Amino acid sequence: MKIRILNLPRDFSENELAALFKTYGNIKDCSIVMDSETGKSKGFGFIEMALAHEGEVAIKELHGKKVGKDKIRVKMAN
């Protein structure tokens, strides 16, 4: 299951993002979208969970969680 995470702090790393989701199951892939001109985070990323039910639990538990100064938005990617 592929999950989109929005409203991430601009200095958040892929390792930190993966650590948030590891609690809920095995991660197949993790990436933060970077601006090609500045090389800085665009504030969102993607996680791919190995099993759909683990992804569903992660979405439920992490949507609205405060990370840095703001709450992240977590939903299934289209």
DRENPA-3360 file (N, C-alpha, C; in nm, 2 decimals, always signed):
BEGIN
1 = MKIRILNL = +0.08/-0.12/+0.00/+0.00/+0.00/+0.00/+0.09/+0.12/+0.00 ~ +0.06/+0.21/-0.09/+0.14/+0.34/-0.10/+0.07/+0.45/-0.03 ~ +0.14/+0.52/+0.05/+0.08/+0.62/+0.14/+0.15/+0.76/+0.11 ~ +0.07/+0.86/+0.11/+0.12/+1.00/+0.09/+0.12/+1.07/+0.22 ~ +0.23/+1.14/+0.26/+0.24/+1.21/+0.38/+0.27/+1.36/+0.35 ~ +0.18/+1.45/+0.39/+0.18/+1.59/+0.36/+0.21/+1.67/+0.48 ~ +0.26/+1.79/+0.46/+0.29/+1.89/+0.57/+0.41/+1.85/+0.66 ~ +0.50/+1.78/+0.60/+0.63/+1.74/+0.67/+0.71/+1.87/+0.69;
9 = PRDFSENE = +0.79/+1.87/+0.80/+0.89/+1.98/+0.82/+0.99/+1.97/+0.70 ~ +1.03/+2.09/+0.66/+1.12/+2.10/+0.54/+1.26/+2.03/+0.57 ~ +1.30/+2.02/+0.69/+1.42/+1.95/+0.73/+1.41/+1.81/+0.77 ~ +1.30/+1.75/+0.75/+1.27/+1.61/+0.78/+1.34/+1.52/+0.69 ~ +1.41/+1.41/+0.74/+1.48/+1.32/+0.65/+1.40/+1.20/+0.62 ~ +1.45/+1.12/+0.52/+1.38/+1.00/+0.48/+1.40/+0.90/+0.60 ~ +1.51/+0.90/+0.67/+1.53/+0.81/+0.78/+1.43/+0.84/+0.89 ~ +1.40/+0.97/+0.92/+1.30/+1.01/+1.02/+1.16/+0.96/+0.98;
17 = LAALFKTY = +1.13/+0.98/+0.85/+1.00/+0.94/+0.80/+0.98/+0.79/+0.81 ~ +1.08/+0.71/+0.77/+1.08/+0.57/+0.78/+1.06/+0.52/+0.93 ~ +1.13/+0.59/+1.02/+1.12/+0.56/+1.16/+0.97/+0.58/+1.21 ~ +0.90/+0.68/+1.16/+0.76/+0.70/+1.20/+0.68/+0.58/+1.17 ~ +0.70/+0.52/+1.05/+0.62/+0.41/+1.00/+0.66/+0.27/+1.04 ~ +0.79/+0.25/+1.08/+0.84/+0.12/+1.11/+0.76/+0.05/+1.22 ~ +0.70/+0.13/+1.31/+0.63/+0.08/+1.42/+0.50/+0.00/+1.37 ~ +0.46/+0.04/+1.26/+0.33/-0.02/+1.21/+0.35/-0.14/+1.11;
25 = GNIKDCSI = +0.47/-0.17/+1.07/+0.50/-0.28/+0.98/+0.62/-0.26/+0.89 ~ +0.64/-0.35/+0.80/+0.75/-0.35/+0.71/+0.73/-0.24/+0.60 ~ +0.84/-0.17/+0.57/+0.84/-0.06/+0.47/+0.91/-0.11/+0.35 ~ +0.85/-0.10/+0.23/+0.91/-0.14/+0.11/+0.99/-0.03/+0.05 ~ +0.94/+0.09/+0.06/+1.00/+0.21/+0.00/+0.97/+0.33/+0.08 ~ +1.06/+0.43/+0.08/+1.04/+0.56/+0.15/+1.11/+0.67/+0.07 ~ +1.03/+0.78/+0.05/+1.10/+0.89/-0.02/+1.03/+1.02/+0.02 ~ +1.12/+1.12/+0.02/+1.07/+1.26/+0.04/+1.09/+1.33/-0.09;
33 = VMDSETGK = +0.99/+1.40/-0.14/+1.00/+1.48/-0.27/+1.09/+1.60/-0.25 ~ +1.19/+1.61/-0.33/+1.28/+1.73/-0.32/+1.27/+1.82/-0.44 ~ +1.29/+1.95/-0.42/+1.29/+2.05/-0.52/+1.41/+2.03/-0.61 ~ +1.40/+2.02/-0.74/+1.52/+2.00/-0.82/+1.61/+2.12/-0.83 ~ +1.56/+2.24/-0.81/+1.64/+2.36/-0.82/+1.72/+2.39/-0.69 ~ +1.65/+2.37/-0.58/+1.71/+2.41/-0.45/+1.77/+2.29/-0.38 ~ +1.72/+2.17/-0.41/+1.77/+2.05/-0.34/+1.70/+2.03/-0.20 ~ +1.60/+2.11/-0.17/+1.54/+2.11/-0.04/+1.40/+2.03/-0.05;
41 = SKGFGFIE = +1.36/+1.98/+0.06/+1.23/+1.91/+0.07/+1.11/+2.00/+0.02 ~ +1.02/+1.94/-0.04/+0.89/+2.01/-0.08/+0.79/+2.00/+0.03 ~ +0.82/+1.92/+0.14/+0.73/+1.91/+0.25/+0.63/+1.79/+0.24 ~ +0.66/+1.70/+0.15/+0.58/+1.58/+0.14/+0.66/+1.46/+0.09 ~ +0.60/+1.34/+0.12/+0.67/+1.22/+0.08/+0.58/+1.11/+0.06 ~ +0.64/+0.99/+0.04/+0.57/+0.87/+0.02/+0.63/+0.75/+0.10 ~ +0.54/+0.66/+0.14/+0.59/+0.54/+0.21/+0.51/+0.43/+0.14 ~ +0.58/+0.32/+0.11/+0.51/+0.20/+0.07/+0.52/+0.09/+0.17;
49 = MALAHEGE = +0.41/+0.05/+0.22/+0.40/-0.06/+0.33/+0.39/-0.19/+0.26 ~ +0.45/-0.29/+0.31/+0.44/-0.43/+0.26/+0.30/-0.49/+0.25 ~ +0.23/-0.46/+0.36/+0.09/-0.52/+0.37/-0.01/-0.41/+0.39 ~ -0.12/-0.42/+0.32/-0.23/-0.32/+0.32/-0.28/-0.29/+0.45 ~ -0.30/-0.40/+0.54/-0.36/-0.37/+0.67/-0.27/-0.29/+0.76 ~ -0.14/-0.31/+0.74/-0.04/-0.23/+0.82/-0.05/-0.08/+0.77 ~ -0.06/-0.06/+0.64/-0.07/+0.07/+0.59/-0.20/+0.14/+0.65 ~ -0.31/+0.07/+0.65/-0.43/+0.12/+0.71/-0.42/+0.17/+0.85;
57 = VAIKELHG = -0.35/+0.08/+0.93/-0.33/+0.12/+1.07/-0.24/+0.24/+1.08 ~ -0.13/+0.24/+1.00/-0.04/+0.36/+1.00/-0.12/+0.49/+0.97 ~ -0.20/+0.48/+0.87/-0.28/+0.60/+0.83/-0.37/+0.65/+0.95 ~ -0.44/+0.55/+1.01/-0.53/+0.59/+1.12/-0.45/+0.65/+1.23 ~ -0.34/+0.59/+1.27/-0.26/+0.63/+1.38/-0.18/+0.76/+1.36 ~ -0.13/+0.78/+1.24/-0.04/+0.90/+1.22/-0.11/+1.02/+1.16 ~ -0.23/+1.01/+1.10/-0.30/+1.12/+1.04/-0.33/+1.22/+1.15 ~ -0.28/+1.35/+1.14/-0.31/+1.45/+1.24/-0.20/+1.45/+1.35;
65 = KKVGKDKI = -0.10/+1.36/+1.35/+0.00/+1.36/+1.45/+0.09/+1.48/+1.43 ~ +0.13/+1.55/+1.54/+0.21/+1.66/+1.54/+0.36/+1.62/+1.51 ~ +0.42/+1.67/+1.41/+0.56/+1.65/+1.38/+0.62/+1.78/+1.35 ~ +0.72/+1.82/+1.44/+0.77/+1.96/+1.43/+0.66/+2.05/+1.48 ~ +0.64/+2.16/+1.41/+0.54/+2.26/+1.46/+0.40/+2.23/+1.41 ~ +0.38/+2.14/+1.31/+0.25/+2.12/+1.25/+0.21/+1.98/+1.25 ~ +0.08/+1.96/+1.22/+0.03/+1.82/+1.21/+0.04/+1.77/+1.07 ~ +0.08/+1.65/+1.06/+0.10/+1.59/+0.93/-0.04/+1.53/+0.88;
73 = RVKMAN = -0.05/+1.52/+0.75/-0.17/+1.46/+0.69/-0.12/+1.33/+0.62 ~ -0.19/+1.22/+0.65/-0.15/+1.09/+0.60/-0.27/+1.03/+0.53 ~ -0.25/+0.99/+0.41/-0.36/+0.92/+0.34/-0.30/+0.83/+0.23 ~ -0.39/+0.74/+0.18/-0.35/+0.65/+0.08/-0.32/+0.73/-0.05 ~ -0.21/+0.70/-0.12/-0.18/+0.76/-0.24/-0.26/+0.71/-0.36 ~ -0.29/+0.79/-0.45/-0.37/+0.74/-0.57/-0.28/+0.68/-0.67;
% end
